[in-house]
Amino acid sequence: MLVGIVSRAHGLRGELVVEPLSDRPERFAPGAELELVDRHGNRRPIRVQRSRPHGGVLRVAFEGVADRDAAEALRGAQLEIARELVPPAAAGEYYHFELVGCRCVDEREGELGEVVELVESPAGLLLLVARPGGGKVLLPFVESFLVGVDREARRIDWRLPEGLIEACASRS
């Protein structure tokens, strides 16, 4: 599961600017073990040496990254943890990774497609669903439209208002 993205190098001693994607600060505490996935898809374990918040991002030093060149080589890398380390979501709450890839089925319309992206909006969470015949639709992820979410089956059942699909669909 993705918990951070390396934005860029900071300074001359190998420190990195990391955009955290986890609400658990201990993910970047000294000694924390992460898996680094570089821009080429290569994976390797990496350990946090030190970190500190800085204006909405983190400045992180990793063991074995000792200078700016080594840090710069990690630009764009993703930082992950194993899914089994993620605690279960509370009832009625879902992690983004649990929703992406789910099939969406409406009681009236039938098969809607697959969730390909989540979009945070001022009105709430929207699911971008790729339609089977092409095009996409943004669906508001609100309790009043949901029949249920089956994490194991990777399926979201909906009871959408009539006309919503047509109003929210994109042909591109």
Residue, then its C-alpha position, 0 to 999 in steps of 0.5 A: m500500500l502506497v504511503g508516500i511519494v519522494s518529491r525531490a532531494h533536499g540539501l547535500r546530505g541525502e535528505l528527501v522531501v516526501e509527500p506523505l499519503s498516510d495519516r499515521p505519522e509512525r510510518f515515517a518514524p526513525g527505524a520504520e521499514l518501508e519498501l521503496v519502488d523506484r521509477h523503473g519499478n525496482r523494489r527494495p527495503i529502506r529504513v527511515q533514519r530520521s524525519r520531520p514535518h515541514g510545511g505539509v510534507l516531510r523531510v526524511a533521511f533514509e539509511g544508505v542515502a548519504d548524499r544529494d546524488a543518491a537522494e536525487a536518484l530516488r526522485g519520483a519513487q513510491l514508498e509502500i508498506a505491506r497490506e497486512l500492516v494496514p489495520p482494518a478500516a472502521a465500519g462504514e469506512y474504506y481505504h482508497f486501495e480497497l475501492v480502486g479496481c472494484r466492479c460497480v453494479d447499479e440495481r436498475e442500470g446493471e454493470l457500470g464499470e470499474v473504479v479507476e480513480l478516486v477524486e476528492s471534491p469539496a462535495g465529498l468523495l467521487l469514484l471515477v468509473a471506466r464504463p465497459g463500452g468506453g467513457k467514464v462516469l463520476l459517481p458520488f460515494v455517498e451512503s444514500f446511493l450505496v447498497g453495499v461494498d463487498r471488499e472480498a468480492r471487489r464489488i460496489d452495489w448502487r441504487l443511483p437516482e434515475g438520470l444520474i449516469e447520463a448527467c455525470a458521464s463523459r464520452s472521453 
